[in-house]
Amino acid sequence: MVTLAIQLDDRLADVIRTLAAAQERSESEIVSEALEIYTEDKRPAPQGVGKYHSGKTDTSENARPILREAVKGGRWP
């Protein structure tokens, strides 16, 4: 486990304190969970995304399931 110091504005610090109290969890747990969720959505796209045409018109609408299957199949990190 690594300790990381961050600076928050007063409003955000109050929101985190309120969430932690309401959920009976530590502020650190709240921030760690939020960062985990944020970083899951920020993974880089596989090489070549947008470079080729599949002939399908719903690819962007189904991107998450398509990528999920690629991960399961070992075709994407």
N, C-alpha and C positions, 0 to 999 in steps of 0.2 A: 504494500500500500504506500502511496506517495502523498505527501502533504503539499498542497498548492494554495498559495495565498492569492485572493482575488479582491478587487475593489468593486463595491456595488453602490449605486445611488441609494438614498434613504428609502425611496418608495419600493424598490425591488427588495431591499433588505427586510422591510416590513412585511412584504408579501411572503417571503421565504420563512420568516419567523412565524407568521400566522399559519401557514401551511404545516410547518413542523409541529406546532402546538396542537392544531386540529387533528393531525394524523398520529400524534404521540410518537414522532420520529425526530431524529436530529436534523439540524439545518444542513449538515454535511450530507446526510442521506438524500435529502430533497434535491440539493444541487447536483449530486452525483447522478441521481436518476434522470434529472433534466438533461444533463450533458450526455448521458447514454442515449437517450431518445434523440437528441439533436444530432449526434454523430452518426447514428444509424441511417438517417436520411441524407447525410452528406458524403457517403462513400462515393468514390470516383466511378464513373460509368466505365464499362468495359471498352477496351480499345476497339475502334471501328463503329461505335454507336453513331447512327446518323449518316454513316458513310455509304451504306448499302440499302437497296430497296427490296423489300420482301414481297411486294405486290399486295400486301394487306393494308387496309385502311384504318384498322382499329389498334395498331401496334402501340401508339402513345397512350391510349386508354387502358391497355392491358400491360403496360410496362412492368409494374410491380410483380404480377404473377409470372411474367416471362422471365424476369431476372431471378425470381425466387426459384424457378425450375432450373435455371442455369447454374445457380449456386448448388442446388441439390445434386445436379448432374456433374458437378466439378468443372464446369465450363467457365466459371467466374469466381474470383477469389472470395 
